[in-house]
Amino acid sequence: MRPSGQTGVERRPPKPIDAARLERAALHYLERYASSSDNLRRVLERRIARTCRLRGDDPSAFDGLAQTIVERCVKAGLLDDRTYARGQVASLRRRGLSARAIAARLAAKGLDRELAGTALHEDPATDDEAAWTFARRRRLGPFRRGGRAEHRDRDMAAMARAGYPFGLARGIVDAGDEDVPDAFRLP
């Protein structure tokens, strides 16, 4: 009888790491996802570490290989952190994220503050518009169907967690139906 969790099928170790195989993995990743150069480097380094762990190889033998592949992708025009930052800012603004939340997400993807700040500054959307979008999407304040008074604190807390300043959050949560900008009115 087999111990639980074992299927009886022996797994083959992954194929050995080489520059060509890792470059194909990078291209496959970039076909599926937009990425910053630092994020792609981390993805490749995790792949190297996992493969080395499963094969019993020494990961220090591949130091710098991920960075070399990232540099090749940048030279080939497959990676551009500035374009990536602009696209992420526009996408996250459409979803209603605050400038603070967007900056945190860009930092998590390995973009420096200056580049994130430039992308945020170049974006035509404002925090006010994003806050109204967020409130509409989450059905907060004037978008809530009944029971607004009982849920006021909860709505304020959601706006604060999303990174909006207190004054802006209070203005939106306490807004009446007539105060909602036309662009954000529900049909």
C-alpha positions as CSV (number, residue, x, y, z in Angstrom):
1,M,0.0,0.0,0.0
2,R,1.3,3.5,-0.9
3,P,1.5,6.3,1.6
4,S,-1.2,8.9,1.1
5,G,-0.4,11.6,-1.4
6,Q,1.7,9.4,-3.7
7,T,0.3,8.3,-7.0
8,G,3.0,5.8,-7.9
9,V,4.2,7.8,-10.8
10,E,7.8,8.8,-10.7
11,R,8.4,12.4,-11.7
12,R,11.4,13.1,-13.9
13,P,13.6,15.9,-12.8
14,P,13.3,19.1,-15.0
15,K,15.7,19.5,-17.9
16,P,19.0,21.2,-17.1
17,I,19.2,25.0,-17.2
18,D,20.9,26.6,-20.1
19,A,20.8,30.1,-21.7
20,A,18.6,29.1,-24.6
21,R,16.0,27.3,-22.5
22,L,15.8,30.2,-20.0
23,E,15.5,32.7,-22.9
24,R,12.6,30.7,-24.3
25,A,11.0,30.7,-20.8
26,A,11.4,34.5,-20.7
27,L,9.8,34.9,-24.2
28,H,7.0,32.7,-23.2
29,Y,6.4,34.7,-20.0
30,L,6.4,38.0,-22.0
31,E,3.9,36.6,-24.5
32,R,1.5,36.1,-21.7
33,Y,2.2,39.0,-19.3
34,A,3.3,42.6,-19.3
35,S,6.3,42.9,-17.1
36,S,8.9,45.2,-15.8
37,S,12.6,44.2,-16.2
38,D,13.0,43.7,-12.5
39,N,9.9,41.5,-12.3
40,L,11.1,39.3,-15.2
41,R,14.5,39.0,-13.6
42,R,12.9,37.7,-10.4
43,V,10.7,35.3,-12.3
44,L,13.7,33.8,-14.1
45,E,15.7,33.6,-10.8
46,R,12.8,31.7,-9.2
47,R,12.8,29.3,-12.1
48,I,16.5,28.8,-11.8
49,A,16.3,28.2,-8.0
50,R,13.4,25.7,-8.4
51,T,15.1,23.8,-11.2
52,C,18.4,23.6,-9.3
53,R,16.6,22.5,-6.1
54,L,14.8,19.7,-8.0
55,R,17.9,18.6,-9.9
56,G,20.3,19.0,-7.0
57,D,22.4,21.5,-8.9
58,D,24.2,24.5,-7.5
59,P,22.3,27.7,-8.2
60,S,25.4,29.9,-7.9
61,A,26.6,28.4,-11.2
62,F,23.9,30.4,-12.9
63,D,24.5,33.8,-11.3
64,G,23.9,36.6,-13.7
65,L,22.2,34.5,-16.3
66,A,18.8,35.9,-15.6
67,Q,20.1,39.5,-15.7
68,T,21.8,38.8,-19.0
69,I,18.6,37.5,-20.6
70,V,16.7,40.5,-19.2
71,E,19.2,42.9,-20.8
72,R,18.8,41.1,-24.1
73,C,15.1,41.5,-23.9
74,V,15.5,45.2,-23.1
75,K,17.9,45.7,-26.1
76,A,15.4,43.8,-28.4
77,G,12.6,46.2,-27.3
78,L,10.6,43.5,-25.6
79,L,10.8,45.2,-22.2
80,D,10.4,48.9,-21.5
81,D,9.8,49.9,-17.9
82,R,8.5,53.4,-18.8
83,T,5.8,52.0,-21.2
84,Y,5.0,49.3,-18.6
85,A,4.5,51.9,-15.9
86,R,2.3,54.1,-18.1
87,G,0.1,51.1,-19.0
88,Q,-0.2,49.9,-15.4
89,V,-1.1,53.4,-14.2
90,A,-3.8,53.8,-16.8
91,S,-5.2,50.3,-16.1
92,L,-5.2,50.7,-12.3
93,R,-6.7,54.2,-12.5
94,R,-9.6,52.7,-14.6
95,R,-10.2,50.2,-11.8
96,G,-10.4,53.1,-9.3
97,L,-7.1,52.7,-7.4
98,S,-5.5,55.7,-5.7
99,A,-2.1,57.2,-6.5
100,R,-0.8,55.7,-3.3
101,A,-2.0,52.2,-4.1
102,I,-0.7,52.4,-7.7
103,A,2.7,53.6,-6.4
104,A,2.8,50.6,-4.1
105,R,1.9,48.1,-6.8
106,L,4.6,49.6,-9.2
107,A,7.2,49.3,-6.4
108,A,6.2,45.7,-5.9
109,K,6.9,45.1,-9.6
110,G,10.4,46.5,-9.2
111,L,9.9,50.0,-10.6
112,D,11.7,52.9,-8.9
113,R,9.7,55.7,-7.3
114,E,10.9,58.3,-9.8
115,L,9.6,56.3,-12.8
116,A,6.3,55.5,-11.0
117,G,5.9,59.2,-10.0
118,T,6.5,60.3,-13.6
119,A,3.9,57.8,-14.9
120,L,1.4,59.0,-12.4
121,H,2.0,62.6,-13.2
122,E,1.6,62.0,-16.9
123,D,-1.7,60.2,-16.5
124,P,-4.6,62.5,-17.1
125,A,-6.9,60.8,-14.6
126,T,-7.0,62.3,-11.1
127,D,-7.4,60.8,-7.7
128,D,-10.9,62.3,-7.5
129,E,-12.0,60.5,-10.6
130,A,-10.4,57.3,-9.4
131,A,-12.2,57.6,-6.1
132,W,-15.6,58.0,-7.7
133,T,-14.8,55.0,-9.9
134,F,-13.8,53.0,-6.8
135,A,-17.0,54.0,-4.9
136,R,-19.1,53.1,-7.9
137,R,-17.4,49.8,-8.4
138,R,-17.6,48.8,-4.7
139,R,-21.1,50.4,-4.3
140,L,-20.1,52.8,-1.5
141,G,-21.8,56.0,-0.4
142,P,-24.3,57.3,-2.9
143,F,-24.0,54.0,-4.9
144,R,-25.2,51.9,-2.0
145,R,-28.7,50.5,-2.2
146,G,-30.3,51.4,1.1
147,G,-28.8,51.5,4.6
148,R,-26.3,54.2,3.8
149,A,-26.2,55.5,7.4
150,E,-25.5,52.1,9.0
151,H,-22.7,51.4,6.5
152,R,-21.0,54.9,6.6
153,D,-18.1,53.8,8.8
154,R,-17.6,50.7,6.8
155,D,-17.6,52.7,3.5
156,M,-15.1,55.2,4.9
157,A,-12.8,52.4,6.0
158,A,-12.9,50.8,2.5
159,M,-11.9,54.2,1.0
160,A,-9.1,54.6,3.5
161,R,-7.8,51.1,2.9
162,A,-7.8,52.0,-0.8
163,G,-5.4,54.9,-0.1
164,Y,-7.8,57.8,-0.4
165,P,-7.4,60.8,1.9
166,F,-10.0,61.3,4.6
167,G,-11.5,64.5,3.2
168,L,-12.0,62.9,-0.3
169,A,-13.4,59.7,1.2
170,R,-15.8,61.7,3.4
171,G,-17.0,63.9,0.5
172,I,-17.8,60.8,-1.6
173,V,-19.4,58.7,1.1
174,D,-21.5,61.6,2.3
175,A,-22.5,62.8,-1.2
176,G,-26.1,62.8,-2.1
177,D,-27.5,61.4,-5.4
178,E,-27.5,64.9,-6.9
179,D,-23.8,65.4,-6.0
180,V,-22.6,62.4,-8.1
181,P,-20.8,63.6,-11.3
182,D,-22.7,62.8,-14.5
183,A,-19.9,60.5,-15.7
184,F,-20.4,58.3,-12.7
185,R,-24.1,58.1,-12.4
186,L,-25.6,54.6,-12.6
187,P,-28.0,54.0,-15.5
